[in-house]
C-alpha cells in the first residue's frame, strides 16, 4: 500500500482484520483474538460515557398549544 509508506510501523493496520498492529496477525485465530480484545476495549470506553442531556422541548415551543381538536360544523360538512 503506497499510501501507508509514511505511517510508522506501529500504526499500520493488519491487512486481514484491519486492526492497528505492529505486524500483521499470522493466523485467523490471531485476528479473532485481536478483534475480541478491541471489542472489550470499546465496551470499556462506552461504559464510561454519559448520554447527552435532552433539551426540554416544552419550554422551547410554548406558543404551540399542547393539544388541538379539530371538528366540522354542520355548515362545513355540507
Secondary structure, 3 states (H helix, E strand, C coil): CHHHCCCCHHHCECCCCCCECCCCCCCHHHHHHHHHHHHHHHHHHHHCCCCCCCCCHHHHCCCCCCCCCCCCCHHHHC
